[in-house]
Amino acid sequence: MKWKVEETPTQKESRLKDVDQSRDLAPGDKPDRLFSQPLSFEEIKEKSDKFLVNNIKRAPVAFYFGQGEYLYDTENKRYLDFLSGVAVTSLGHGDADFVEALREQADRVIHTSNLFYNQELALLAEALVSYSFPGRAFLCNSGTEANEAAFKLARLHGQKKGNANRIVTLENSFHGRTVAGMSMTGQAKIHKGFGPLLDHMHYITPNDADMLEKEIDQNGHEMCALVLELIQGEGGVRPLDLEYVRLARKLTQENDILLILDEIQTGMGRTGKLFAYEHFGIIPDAMTLAKALGNGFPVGAMVIAEKHCDLIHPGVHGTTFGGSHLAARVAYETLKIIVTRDLLDNVAALSDYFFRRLQSAQTTIKCIKEVRGMGLHIGIELDRPGAGVVETCRDRGLLVNCTAETTIRLVPPLNLSLESAAEGLEILEGVLRELK
Ligand SMILES: Cc1ncc(COP(=O)(O)O)c(C=O)c1O
């Protein structure tokens, strides 16, 4: 099953004209007619600070409306969104086709449980498999849950292989916050306070081919899986080398070890291919997805290659919410929009623009040490902590974030326009240029 690019430039123009006019705001318009009683920012902050579990430091802003690549806060200030809810809302905000599918499905049926067949889930699984590799899909609700499923798959493979429980991941990786997600994550700061975590976990240095070879040579018989992010997202937008990934594929294949790719941040077109592994000329044994899969609606998935599908049979894993009619429908619609509007083409063109402009900025802006990434998954390594840059950009109407202390991360929507890309880079370069 495959879709065709459906949209000609004329059709695109007419689609944009047809967009619900009530969402079509001119800069400076206040869309308050949509909200009968919006709280002020102070009220939102007061309630949040009093009643929410204090697990995260929030920036002093609350959004209440989004349109395309723009968000509006409670003071009606407009922001250009280069963060996309941390690589999630890849179609931007309020996409008419996406919202229509969500509304239509919510109206018809939202959830019936996995005790029954479900058309939307069947179609989504077919689409995910058709666009990745032959196999089967499992649907859940978040990235960490997808990795939890992958962890169980790995251990099942290890049992079949013969008490091979060792799972190897990379230092500086991030795989989520559940116990298995944390255990797979190669960062002491994420583990701190929760030990003892799961055992038979081991972390190796990214892009160190000798270490990888040595690890598999010595411990391959005990290993059930090698888990990789092809670009370490939370770890500072650090891509793995092509040769390293190919070597990893070769050695895992030779030693009956599952190669599991965490494509939670890199998947669904973010890097210019639907899945990042396509850049590396390899096929994994399994991959996990979440983030942009539902364009903001919580959906996670694990896709397993055909050869390993019989590891999972009724009773070994499950979920109440995963793959509900609504979740499956929005994920299906998101994938369909990415393909039929040829958004990967837009990612390639914009990526070229971002990298050329940022690399040229690097020659004159002293605090930029390196520009890394792929597609619209971009990291700007600074010679100092980036929190202040994020704050000043936000004050000037641009949303970005900082990961791994010193990396400014840009993950704008895949359908960003060239004009908006230029607008955002103008702000960012201005802020970086002013740094002493
Ligand atoms: C590569 C990767 N894996 C897993 C996760 C965890 O996903 P979630 O926050 O949906 O549980 C993230 C989240 O940032 C991620 O970037």
The ligand as an SDF file (V2000), in Angstrom:
LIG
                    3D

 16 16  0  0  0  0  0  0  0  0999 V2000
   15.0570    9.3250   21.2470 C   0  0  0  0  0  0  0  0  0  0  0  0
   13.9730    9.3620   22.2950 C   0  0  0  0  0  0  0  0  0  0  0  0
   13.5340    8.2070   22.8170 N   0  0  0  0  0  0  0  0  0  0  0  0
   12.5600    8.1880   23.7450 C   0  0  0  0  0  0  0  0  0  0  0  0
   11.9860    9.3490   24.2130 C   0  0  0  0  0  0  0  0  0  0  0  0
   10.8960    9.2950   25.2260 C   0  0  0  0  0  0  0  0  0  0  0  0
    9.6830    9.6170   24.6310 O   0  0  0  0  0  0  0  0  0  0  0  0
    8.4210   10.0550   25.5230 P   0  0  0  0  0  0  0  0  0  0  0  0
    8.8010   11.3570   26.1630 O   0  0  0  0  0  0  0  0  0  0  0  0
    7.2920   10.1520   24.5470 O   0  0  0  0  0  0  0  0  0  0  0  0
    8.2120    8.9850   26.5300 O   0  0  0  0  0  0  0  0  0  0  0  0
   12.4260   10.5770   23.6950 C   0  0  0  0  0  0  0  0  0  0  0  0
   11.8770   11.8320   24.1910 C   0  0  0  0  0  0  0  0  0  0  0  0
   12.4720   12.8740   24.1170 O   0  0  0  0  0  0  0  0  0  0  0  0
   13.4410   10.5800   22.7090 C   0  0  0  0  0  0  0  0  0  0  0  0
   13.8980   11.7230   22.1750 O   0  0  0  0  0  0  0  0  0  0  0  0
  1  2  1  0
  2  3  1  0
  2 15  2  0
  3  4  2  0
  4  5  1  0
  5  6  1  0
  5 12  2  0
  6  7  1  0
  7  8  1  0
  8  9  2  0
  8 10  1  0
  8 11  1  0
 12 13  1  0
 12 15  1  0
 13 14  2  0
 15 16  1  0
M  END
$$$$
